[in-house]
Amino acid sequence: MAKPACVVIGSNCFTGSHLVDGLLEEDEYSVVGVSRSPEAKSFYLPYRRWGAADFHFCRLDLVREFPRLVGLLKEVQPQVIINVAALSEVALSNELPTEYFETNTLGVVRLCDFLRTSSFLKRYVHISSAEVYGPCRRAVAEDAPFNPSTPYAVSKAAADMYLNTLIELFRFPATLIRSTNVYGKHQQLYKIIPRTVIFLKQGKPIELHGGGGAVKSFVHIRDVVAGTLAALRRGRPGTYHFSVSAPQTVADIVRQVCELMGQDFERATRRVPERLGQDSRYWLECSKAERELNWTPRVPFAEGVKEVIAWIESNWSEIQKEPLSYVHKEPTGGKDSR
């Protein structure tokens, strides 16, 4: 009997590629990846270790090629759709709010309005963001009020509110996932942990926005994937949080990376002004995931950072050729590579 299908929209991104990897490891679904960009280079894609037997990639744009996406879904008839697709660079959302809302909000509304009347879908998993809550003075549960402080966060919150209405009014089988700062190997190089490793290797100063005082809770990508797949298997419609209870400032994070690489923190860093819209802290309460999914974070931070360092070391010749800042990709059409 053929395996049921799962479509991962946003399979090219860090979290999306790890979700594909986790799905292929569990070997329950035939997986189709969708992205508006061509498949990333192999060292960014953990799922490449499995070969192509149960994975196919289709390049198309959720917003500008929506009819093609509908055609693909009607052809594949996936029981599960995981949507990771989003524009997520917070600072850029101040400059391109329309594009952010087209992808993060309108794209979700169009997709799920189609899916709510489909006959094939059993579960829709939506990757949301802790930023919908704004800065948190205490740990917030899944039903905490939204208080977004950037166009990016507003666009994600609007999509979440729409999904919650679908759950309430139509019993739409949606599960929303919110995590704090996710990290691990294969991550975009401009993110704080891989960037710190690269700058230390190159002898470049590491800029600490606002002195690195913002508080972050870094949760390993394997823990987020494990929680997401547990929610897919046995979670209820609604929202689940995945985070850690040991927050650290950005400066603390950089200091630990410096220590693991035998570098002096003071010499390696310099203070620069805070970024526009930087929230002081996201603080998620995860007891629902612990209770209903038997989920707890398992990867110690130092172990996760060592994996990132080893990944960069083993791919250093290629990584040196890559841009170390975010490069915004203009929306384009694509072709099916199956």
C-alpha positions as CSV (number, residue, x, y, z in Angstrom):
1,M,0.0,0.0,0.0
2,A,1.3,3.4,-1.0
3,K,2.3,5.8,1.9
4,P,0.0,8.8,2.5
5,A,1.3,12.1,1.3
6,C,2.5,15.1,3.4
7,V,3.2,18.4,1.7
8,V,5.7,20.8,3.5
9,I,5.3,24.3,2.2
10,G,8.5,26.2,2.9
11,S,10.7,23.1,2.7
12,N,13.8,25.1,1.8
13,C,14.0,27.0,5.0
14,F,15.8,25.9,8.2
15,T,12.8,24.6,10.1
16,G,11.1,23.3,6.9
17,S,14.1,21.2,5.9
18,H,14.5,19.7,9.3
19,L,10.8,18.8,9.3
20,V,11.2,17.1,6.0
21,D,14.2,15.2,7.5
22,G,12.1,14.2,10.6
23,L,9.2,13.0,8.4
24,L,11.6,10.9,6.2
25,E,13.2,9.4,9.3
26,E,9.8,8.3,10.6
27,D,9.1,6.8,7.2
28,E,5.3,7.2,7.5
29,Y,4.7,9.6,4.7
30,S,5.7,10.3,1.1
31,V,6.9,13.9,1.3
32,V,6.5,16.7,-1.2
33,G,8.5,19.9,-0.5
34,V,7.3,23.3,-1.9
35,S,9.3,26.5,-2.0
36,R,9.4,29.6,-4.1
37,S,13.2,29.3,-4.4
38,P,15.2,26.5,-6.0
39,E,16.4,23.8,-3.6
40,A,19.2,25.1,-1.3
41,K,22.7,23.7,-1.5
42,S,23.1,20.3,0.0
43,F,24.9,21.4,3.2
44,Y,21.8,23.4,4.2
45,L,19.4,20.4,3.7
46,P,19.6,17.7,6.4
47,Y,17.1,15.5,4.5
48,R,19.5,14.9,1.7
49,R,20.9,12.0,3.7
50,W,17.8,10.0,2.9
51,G,18.1,10.2,-0.9
52,A,15.0,10.9,-3.1
53,A,12.9,7.8,-2.8
54,D,10.1,9.4,-0.7
55,F,10.8,13.0,-1.4
56,H,9.9,15.3,-4.3
57,F,10.5,19.0,-4.6
58,C,8.3,21.5,-6.4
59,R,9.3,25.1,-6.9
60,L,6.3,27.4,-6.8
61,D,5.2,30.6,-5.1
62,L,2.4,30.3,-2.5
63,V,1.2,33.8,-3.3
64,R,1.8,34.4,-7.0
65,E,1.2,30.9,-8.2
66,F,-1.6,29.8,-6.0
67,P,-3.6,28.1,-8.8
68,R,-0.5,25.9,-9.4
69,L,-0.4,25.0,-5.7
70,V,-4.1,24.1,-5.7
71,G,-3.4,21.9,-8.7
72,L,-0.5,20.2,-7.0
73,L,-2.6,19.5,-3.8
74,K,-5.5,18.1,-5.8
75,E,-3.0,15.8,-7.6
76,V,-1.1,14.7,-4.5
77,Q,-4.2,14.5,-2.1
78,P,-2.0,15.0,1.0
79,Q,-3.4,13.9,4.3
80,V,-1.1,16.3,6.1
81,I,0.1,19.8,5.1
82,I,2.8,21.6,7.1
83,N,3.1,25.3,6.3
84,V,6.5,26.8,7.3
85,A,6.5,29.4,4.5
86,A,6.9,32.9,5.7
87,L,8.9,36.1,5.4
88,S,10.5,36.3,8.8
89,E,13.3,38.9,8.8
90,V,11.7,41.3,11.4
91,A,13.6,44.5,10.4
92,L,12.8,44.1,6.7
93,S,9.0,44.0,7.5
94,N,9.2,47.7,8.3
95,E,10.3,48.3,4.7
96,L,8.2,45.7,2.9
97,P,4.9,45.4,5.0
98,T,2.8,44.7,1.9
99,E,4.9,41.7,0.8
100,Y,5.0,40.4,4.4
101,F,1.2,40.5,4.7
102,E,0.8,38.9,1.2
103,T,2.8,35.9,2.2
104,N,2.3,35.6,6.0
105,T,-1.4,36.5,6.1
106,L,-3.1,36.5,2.7
107,G,-1.3,33.4,1.6
108,V,-2.5,31.5,4.6
109,V,-6.0,32.7,4.2
110,R,-6.2,31.6,0.6
111,L,-4.6,28.3,1.3
112,C,-6.8,27.4,4.3
113,D,-10.0,28.7,2.8
114,F,-9.4,26.1,0.0
115,L,-8.3,23.4,2.4
116,R,-11.3,23.7,4.8
117,T,-13.6,22.2,2.0
118,S,-11.2,19.6,0.8
119,S,-11.9,15.9,1.2
120,F,-8.3,14.7,1.6
121,L,-6.9,16.8,4.5
122,K,-6.6,15.3,7.9
123,R,-4.2,17.7,9.6
124,Y,-2.9,21.2,8.8
125,V,0.2,22.2,10.9
126,H,1.1,25.9,10.9
127,I,4.4,27.2,12.1
128,S,3.7,30.4,13.9
129,S,5.9,32.7,16.0
130,A,6.4,33.7,19.6
131,E,6.5,37.3,18.4
132,V,2.8,37.5,18.2
133,Y,2.8,38.0,22.0
134,G,5.2,40.9,21.9
135,P,7.6,41.4,24.8
136,C,6.7,39.0,27.7
137,R,7.1,39.9,31.4
138,R,6.1,36.4,32.4
139,A,5.6,33.0,30.8
140,V,2.6,33.1,28.6
141,A,0.3,30.2,27.8
142,E,-1.2,29.4,24.4
143,D,-4.3,31.5,25.0
144,A,-2.5,34.7,26.0
145,P,-3.6,37.9,24.2
146,F,-1.6,39.0,21.2
147,N,0.5,42.1,21.4
148,P,2.6,42.2,18.2
149,S,5.1,45.1,17.9
150,T,6.3,44.8,14.3
151,P,4.7,44.4,10.9
152,Y,6.1,40.8,10.8
153,A,4.5,39.9,14.1
154,V,1.2,41.5,13.1
155,S,1.1,39.5,9.9
156,K,1.7,36.3,11.8
157,A,-0.9,37.2,14.4
158,A,-3.5,37.9,11.8
159,A,-3.0,34.5,10.2
160,D,-3.2,32.8,13.6
161,M,-6.4,34.6,14.4
162,Y,-7.9,33.5,11.1
163,L,-6.9,29.8,11.8
164,N,-8.5,30.0,15.2
165,T,-11.8,31.1,13.7
166,L,-11.6,28.1,11.3
167,I,-11.0,25.8,14.2
168,E,-13.9,27.2,16.1
169,L,-16.4,27.6,13.3
170,F,-15.6,24.7,10.9
171,R,-13.6,22.3,13.1
172,F,-10.7,22.8,10.8
173,P,-8.0,20.3,11.8
174,A,-5.3,23.0,12.4
175,T,-2.4,22.7,14.8
176,L,-0.4,25.9,15.4
177,I,3.2,25.7,16.6
178,R,5.0,28.6,18.4
179,S,8.6,28.4,19.5
180,T,11.2,30.8,20.8
181,N,14.6,31.1,19.1
182,V,15.3,27.9,17.2
183,Y,18.9,27.0,16.4
184,G,21.0,24.1,15.1
185,K,23.2,23.0,12.2
186,H,22.1,23.8,8.7
187,Q,20.8,27.2,9.9
188,Q,21.0,30.4,7.9
189,L,24.5,31.8,8.3
190,Y,23.3,35.3,9.4
191,K,21.6,33.9,12.5
192,I,23.4,34.8,15.7
193,I,25.0,31.4,16.6
194,P,26.4,30.4,13.1
195,R,27.4,34.0,12.5
196,T,29.3,34.2,15.7
197,V,31.2,31.0,14.9
198,I,32.0,32.3,11.4
199,F,33.1,35.7,12.6
200,L,35.3,34.1,15.2
201,K,37.0,32.0,12.6
202,Q,37.5,35.0,10.3
203,G,38.6,37.3,13.1
204,K,35.8,39.8,12.5
205,P,34.1,41.7,15.4
206,I,30.7,40.4,16.5
207,E,28.2,43.3,16.8
208,L,26.0,43.1,19.9
209,H,22.8,45.2,19.2
210,G,22.0,47.1,22.3
211,G,24.9,45.5,24.0
212,G,23.3,42.0,23.6
213,G,20.9,42.6,26.5
214,A,17.8,41.1,24.8
215,V,16.8,37.9,26.5
216,K,16.4,34.8,24.3
217,S,15.3,31.2,24.9
218,F,17.2,29.1,22.4
219,V,15.5,25.7,21.7
220,H,17.2,23.1,19.4
221,I,15.6,22.4,16.1
222,R,15.5,18.6,16.9
223,D,13.4,19.4,19.9
224,V,11.0,21.5,17.9
225,V,10.7,18.9,15.2
226,A,10.1,16.2,17.8
227,G,7.3,18.3,19.3
228,T,5.8,19.2,16.0
229,L,5.6,15.6,14.8
230,A,4.2,14.6,18.2
231,A,1.5,17.3,17.8
232,L,0.9,15.9,14.3
233,R,0.4,12.4,15.6
234,R,-1.6,12.9,18.7
235,G,-2.2,16.6,19.3
236,R,-5.5,18.3,19.3
237,P,-6.5,21.3,17.1
238,G,-5.1,24.4,18.7
239,T,-1.7,25.7,19.7
240,Y,1.4,24.2,21.3
241,H,4.5,25.9,22.6
242,F,8.0,24.6,22.4
243,S,10.7,26.5,24.3
244,V,13.3,26.1,27.1
245,S,13.1,27.4,30.7
246,A,16.7,28.7,30.8
247,P,16.7,32.0,29.0
248,Q,20.0,33.9,28.3
249,T,20.9,37.3,27.0
250,V,22.3,37.5,23.5
251,A,25.6,38.5,25.1
252,D,25.5,35.3,27.2
253,I,25.0,33.2,24.1
254,V,27.9,34.8,22.3
255,R,30.1,34.5,25.4
256,Q,29.4,30.7,25.5
257,V,30.2,30.3,21.8
258,C,33.5,32.2,22.4
259,E,34.4,30.0,25.3
260,L,33.7,26.8,23.3
261,M,36.0,28.1,20.6
262,G,38.7,29.3,22.9
263,Q,38.2,33.0,22.1
264,D,38.0,36.0,24.4
265,F,34.5,37.5,24.5
266,E,35.6,41.1,25.1
267,R,38.1,41.2,22.3
268,A,35.6,39.5,19.9
269,T,32.6,41.8,20.4
270,R,31.5,45.4,20.1
271,R,28.4,47.2,21.1
272,V,26.1,48.8,18.5
273,P,22.7,50.5,18.7
274,E,19.6,48.3,19.3
275,R,17.6,47.2,16.3
276,L,14.2,48.8,15.6
277,G,11.4,46.7,17.0
278,Q,13.6,44.4,19.1
279,D,11.4,42.9,21.8
280,S,13.1,42.5,25.2
281,R,12.0,38.9,25.8
282,Y,9.7,36.1,24.6
283,W,8.7,33.7,27.4
284,L,6.5,30.7,26.5
285,E,4.8,28.4,29.0
286,C,5.0,24.8,27.7
287,S,3.1,22.7,30.2
288,K,0.4,21.9,27.6
289,A,3.0,20.2,25.3
290,E,4.5,18.4,28.3
291,R,1.1,17.2,29.4
292,E,-0.5,16.3,26.1
293,L,2.5,15.3,24.0
294,N,5.0,14.1,26.7
295,W,7.4,16.7,25.3
296,T,10.4,18.2,27.0
297,P,13.5,19.8,25.4
298,R,16.3,17.2,25.4
299,V,19.3,18.8,23.6
300,P,21.6,20.7,26.0
301,F,22.6,24.1,24.6
302,A,26.4,23.4,24.7
303,E,25.8,20.2,22.8
304,G,23.7,22.0,20.1
305,V,26.3,24.7,19.7
306,K,29.1,22.2,19.3
307,E,27.1,20.6,16.5
308,V,26.8,24.0,14.8
309,I,30.6,24.5,15.1
310,A,31.3,21.1,13.7
311,W,28.9,21.6,10.8
312,I,30.6,24.9,9.9
313,E,34.1,23.4,10.2
314,S,33.2,20.4,8.0
315,N,31.6,22.7,5.3
316,W,34.0,25.6,5.7
317,S,35.2,25.8,2.1
318,E,31.6,26.2,0.9
319,I,30.4,28.4,3.7
320,Q,33.2,30.9,3.0
321,K,31.5,31.6,-0.4
322,E,28.1,32.2,1.1
323,P,26.7,35.7,2.0
324,L,26.7,36.4,5.8
325,S,23.7,38.7,5.8
326,Y,20.1,38.2,4.8
327,V,19.5,38.4,1.0
328,H,15.9,39.1,0.2
329,K,14.7,37.1,-2.8
330,E,12.3,38.7,-5.2
331,P,9.2,36.7,-5.8
332,T,9.5,34.5,-8.9
333,G,7.7,31.6,-10.5
334,G,9.2,28.1,-10.6
335,K,9.2,24.7,-12.1
336,D,8.4,21.3,-10.8
337,S,11.5,19.3,-10.4
338,R,9.9,15.9,-9.9
